[in-house]
């Protein structure tokens, strides 16, 4: 009898486990309208994560449109882990991608965030407020957050989200990669930038007819597919880049990052030399995208970065720069006392790399042009050939700023 009770208990437990498993499966994928749908598996996985619910009649309605507020909610919940008791917590991997400022927002302003909709008033307000404070969206981005989202709208949300959590792709490359979409020109230039980013990141793709789908609404199933790729990079669509070897992720003005595609190895190396040139000035420099700004001292740097006035923002005394789109290198100097003495070492490190054996020729031309412009306040624009480079020397209209544009011949 004891042995029989033992086996009965084991069988009962096994039966309960099986029923529990079936119930969990039913809750996630028991919708009567997703069988055979292209997104059936994705819907199953995403519903189990609690990202999007079905309807009381037992349907999921995968081909109905998704609204802006629904999508924002899904995006935020996608960066959380859901526990058996229904509670949620931010994924550690997500927190690590955020800037210090955004981490502080979550830890301070939203430390009591429940991840749940409002029960009084507009249900989506908690999600929209948080997404806005994290700069994933702006509150005025859509005139009506209850309206259905178009594909270019989703691309816009992804653009700013990726800017805060990953980095932006090289815009020139992204637009070129997206130019194969037959309907890209029907989008505004601003929307094209968003489309290029989402497509190059491998999160959105076009349709078999070669169109991106500008103006078309995003379905609930498509929204979940997009979120899946946002969550898991291995599920993103691979986008071939012929210049993959000449890529670098660089800092931007707002403290985030973006990917730049350089035209060749030479310019990529020049960027790295430019980074080293800045460090020769201790901390009195700022590297933003492809421009290295050199400052007189820490006070001038702080004043420039705070940007109270245009004069303050442009208070650097010299800069080294690259223009990948036009394969151009450059040096810009303000003709003021002590500028060359403080910055010559950094400038020489950059130009010595560019000109190699001809570096002394450029240095003599550079020093002579600066001296003549400083003495007279005028300088004729000239173009000379130094080694493999064409060098244009130009004095700006203020009579105090001299620009050397260096183009590989």
TORKOLGU-757065 format. One record per residue (C-alpha): residue in one letter; x, y, z. Coordinates in pm, whole numbers, plus 50000, padded with zeros to 5 digits. Example, Ala and Ser with C-alpha at 12.3 -4.5 7.8 and 13.67 -1.06 7.14 Angstrom:
# residues 2
A512304955050780/S513674989450714/
# end
This chain:
# residues 409
X500005000050000/X502835023850084/X504525015949752/X501255021849565/X500725055649737/X504275065149648/X503735058649277/X500345075649290/X501955106649437/X504655107049168/X502055102448893/X499915129849038/X502855153949048/X503795144748692/X500245150648577/X500125184448747/X503425194648588/X502125184448246/X498885203548294/X500825233648420/X503065232448113/X500075230247882/X498365258948060/X501485280748023/X501635271747656/X497935279247613/X498275313447772/X501055322447531/X500105306347203/X496545294147237/X495175321647015/X492835308246754/X494035331846480/X497845327346477/X498165291146360/X500335290946047/X500985328646069/X504515338645967/X505075353846315/X503515325546518/X506745316446698/X507615352846766/X504155359846902/X504445329247127/X507785341247271/X506775377447312/X503435369947476/X505245347647726/X507335378147812/X504135397547869/X504945423647606/X501595423247425/X498315407047527/X495605390247326/X491905398447327/X489095384147547/X487645365047253/X490775343447232/X492315361146933/X495635379146900/X494795397746578/X498385397846446/X497565418246138/X495835446746318/X497845478746349/X499845488246656/X499485522846811/X502275545946920/X501535542147290/X501395504147261/X504745503447083/X506435525647342/X505145502747616/X506435471947434/X509855487847385/X510265495747754/X509035461947876/X511365444847630/X514285457047842/X512975440248156/X512915405748308/X509525392648423/X509375371748737/X506795344348821/X504965367949058/X504425392348772/X506965417848894/X509525432548656/X513085445048681/X515355462348431/X517775439048256/X521345444548373/X522505444248009/X520115472947936/X521265494048230/X524875490148120/X524095505347779/X522695537547928/X524585569547993/X525305579148352/X522565605348326/X519935580248214/X521015555048476/X520545581948738/X517045589548604/X516025553148652/X517655550248992/X516325582949127/X513305597148945/X511865562948854/X513085540949139/X509455532649223/X508375526548863/X505925497248858/X505985489448483/X502205489448499/X499695511648314/X497705538648487/X494395526648627/X493115562548640/X493445586148346/X495445578448034/X496795542948071/X500035549647877/X501185580748065/X503805562648282/X505435547247976/X505415579247768/X506805599948056/X509655575648114/X510495571647745/X510545609547710/X512825614648011/X515225588547873/X515175607047536/X513785576747354/X510935598947233/X509845635147266/X506395642047404/X505475661747094/X506835635646855/X503335623746766/X500215645146773/X498225615146892/X499905585847067/X496705565747030/X497045566746651/X498375537446449/X502075538046372/X503485539546021/X506755522445935/X508715554945918/X507325563946264/X508705531746410/X512035539046243/X512085572946417/X511535557446760/X514265532046688/X516665559646581/X516545578146912/X516425546047113/X519555532846943/X521245566246991/X520825562347367/X521445524847403/X523905515947125/X525295540546870/X524225555246539/X525455541846209/X527385562845959/X524625583545801/X526175585445455/X526575547745443/X523095541445589/X521395563145330/X523375546745050/X522445512145179/X518765521845202/X518725538344858/X517725505244697/X514225508644844/X511965518244556/X509875541544773/X512635558244977/X512245591244794/X508605593244902/X509875598445259/X511185632045380/X514965636145418/X514495633845795/X512515601545764/X515105587345524/X517715591545798/X515565571246038/X514845544445777/X518535541445690/X519465536846056/X516855510246131/X517645491545811/X521455492745850/X521145481246211/X519275450746075/X516135457346281/X513785466745996/X513885454445638/X511935459645320/X509275438845150/X509815413544868/X508665439744615/X511745460844696/X509845487444890/X510395497645252/X506715504745296/X506725542245352/X503255552745465/X502155517345554/X500955509145903/X502865485146129/X500985454346241/X501065438846587/X503035409446451/X505565432046277/X505995452146597/X506925420846791/X509335409846518/X511055443946540/X511285441246919/X512785406346890/X515605420246675/X516035449746907/X516435426147203/X518665400147037/X521385411846800/X521925376746662/X518415378346514/X519075410246321/X519265410245943/X522855410845823/X523715441345613/X526925438445412/X529405466845438/X532175466545181/X534245490345396/X533865470645721/X537615473045785/X537505511145790/X534905516546060/X535195533446397/X532645542346663/X533285578346770/X531925601547043/X529295627646953/X528495662047088/X525645650247310/X527755623747482/X526535593847280/X528315575746995/X527965569846624/X529625547446369/X531725563546097/X532845546945775/X536185560445657/X537035559145285/X540315540745340/X542755527645597/X544835559345576/X542075581545711/X541185556245981/X544825556946093/X544795595046078/X541845595246317/X543775574146566/X546815597046531/X544515626646591/X543325610446916/X546955608147029/X547575644246927/X544835655547162/X546345637047457/X549545657247414/X547545686547553/X546695667747872/X542975672647929/X542705705347735/X541055689847432/X537685676647320/X537125650347051/X533715652146886/X533065629446588/X535925638146349/X537005671346501/X539645675046772/X539385708646945/X542345722047143/X541855747247424/X544045772547602/X543265757547942/X540655738148138/X538595769348203/X538285776747830/X537305740347767/X534625740848036/X533265773647904/X533075759747551/X531395727247652/X528775745647859/X527955765747546/X526365796347706/X527085817647396/X528265811447040/X531555828347126/X532035805047420/X531185774047217/X533825783446959/X536515793147207/X538965765747106/X542215779946975/X543035752746724/X541475721646576/X542455691146376/X539735675546164/X538755649645906/X535955649445650/X535415612745550/X532755621445293/X535155643145090/X538395625445190/X539785657745334/X542045664645633/X542475698245797/X544065721346051/X542405753246176/X544235778546392/X543215811146561/X545965837046524/X546405847546886/X549445850447112/X550685817247241/X548435795547026/X551195780146817/X553505775747114/X550845755947299/X549615735147004/X552555729746769/X553395695646913/X549845683046856/X549635698246507/X553025683846409/X552055648846527/X549015649946297/X550675665845992/X553915645846025/X551795614445989/X550015628245681/X553005641645491/X555745617645603/X559035627845435/X557415660145314/X556315670745664/X558995697645696/X557845713545370/X554295716445504/X555515729045840/X557495757345678/X554465767245468/X552215764945773/X554475786545991/X555025812345717/X551305815645637/X550405819946005/X553095846646052/X552065866745742/X548355865045827/X548965875246189/X551125904746083/X548895918645807/X545415905245880/X545085894945516/X546255864645322/X545645854344965/X544015820144928/X546515796244772/X546665759744670/X549995741444662/X551085705744601/X553055689044879/X553885652844809/X550635634244743/X548475661744890/X546925693644761/X546955719945037/X544575749645030/X545445778145268/X542625802445345/X542155831145591/X538585834745716/X536765868145694/X537415875646063/X541115879245980/X542005857646280/X541275822046168/X543425803645918/X542345770745763/X544545744745593/X542525719845390/X544535689145289/X543225667045009/X544885635144885/X545595638944514/
# end
